[in-house]
Structures are given as C-alpha cells and as structure tokens.
C-alpha cells in the first residue's frame, strides 16, 4: 500500500526489527520499502539474528524512551 502511511501530530512511535538471516524475505528490501512508505518509522536489521527476533526488551525500551 504505497503512500498509505500518513504522519500526524500525536502519532505513535513505531520500531520494526528484522533479523539478518533465517527468513525468505530480504530484510534490506523490507527496510527500504518501509523507509519509502513510512519515513517516520524506525527500522533496524539485527546481525546474527534469525527470523524470530527475541530478547530485544532493552533496545525496545530505549527506543520508546527516546520517542
């Protein structure tokens, strides 16, 4: 849905985490697509991480505190 995202005052903070391996989807392609369609969304590719992204509580809390 290209162009479906609209930034608004009072918007919610969004963090999208991808692992760099273990998925049929290419994380880099997904990050690029998110950057084009939802530029306010923060996306990260985690090294040495498979498809299931777990144990990221500290990273997520730091993001939420900075938002």
C-alpha positions as CSV (number, residue, x, y, z in Angstrom):
1,X,0.0,0.0,0.0
2,X,2.4,2.6,-1.2
3,X,1.7,6.0,0.3
4,X,-0.8,4.7,2.8
5,X,1.1,5.9,5.8
6,X,0.5,9.5,6.9
7,X,2.4,11.2,9.7
8,X,0.2,13.1,12.0
9,X,0.6,15.1,15.2
10,X,0.3,12.8,18.2
11,X,1.4,9.8,16.1
12,X,2.6,6.6,17.8
13,X,6.3,5.6,17.8
14,X,6.9,2.6,15.6
15,X,10.0,0.4,15.7
16,X,10.4,-2.5,13.2
17,X,13.2,-5.1,13.9
18,X,14.4,-7.6,11.3
19,X,16.9,-10.4,11.7
20,X,19.6,-10.6,9.0
21,X,19.1,-14.3,8.4
22,X,16.7,-17.2,8.6
23,X,13.9,-15.6,6.5
24,X,12.8,-15.9,2.9
25,X,12.2,-12.2,3.0
26,X,15.2,-9.9,2.4
27,X,15.5,-7.6,5.4
28,X,17.2,-4.9,3.4
29,X,14.4,-4.8,0.9
30,X,11.8,-4.6,3.7
31,X,13.7,-1.7,5.4
32,X,14.0,0.2,2.1
33,X,10.2,-0.3,1.4
34,X,9.3,0.9,4.9
35,X,11.7,3.9,4.5
36,X,9.9,4.9,1.3
37,X,6.3,4.5,2.5
38,X,6.6,5.3,6.2
39,X,9.7,7.6,6.7
40,X,8.9,8.2,10.4
41,X,9.1,4.5,11.2
42,X,12.5,3.4,12.6
43,X,13.7,0.1,11.2
44,X,16.8,-1.9,12.2
45,X,18.4,-5.1,10.9
46,X,19.9,-7.1,13.7
47,X,23.1,-9.0,12.9
48,X,23.3,-12.7,13.8
49,X,19.6,-12.9,14.3
50,X,17.2,-15.2,12.5
51,X,13.6,-14.8,11.5
52,X,12.3,-14.8,15.1
53,X,13.5,-11.6,16.7
54,X,13.6,-12.2,20.5
55,X,15.3,-10.8,23.6
56,X,15.1,-7.1,22.4
57,X,13.5,-5.6,25.5
58,X,16.3,-3.2,26.3
59,X,16.5,-2.0,22.6
60,X,12.7,-1.5,22.5
61,X,12.6,0.3,25.9
62,X,15.4,2.6,24.8
63,X,13.5,3.4,21.6
64,X,10.3,4.1,23.5
65,X,12.1,6.4,25.9
66,X,13.6,8.4,23.1
67,X,10.4,8.7,21.2
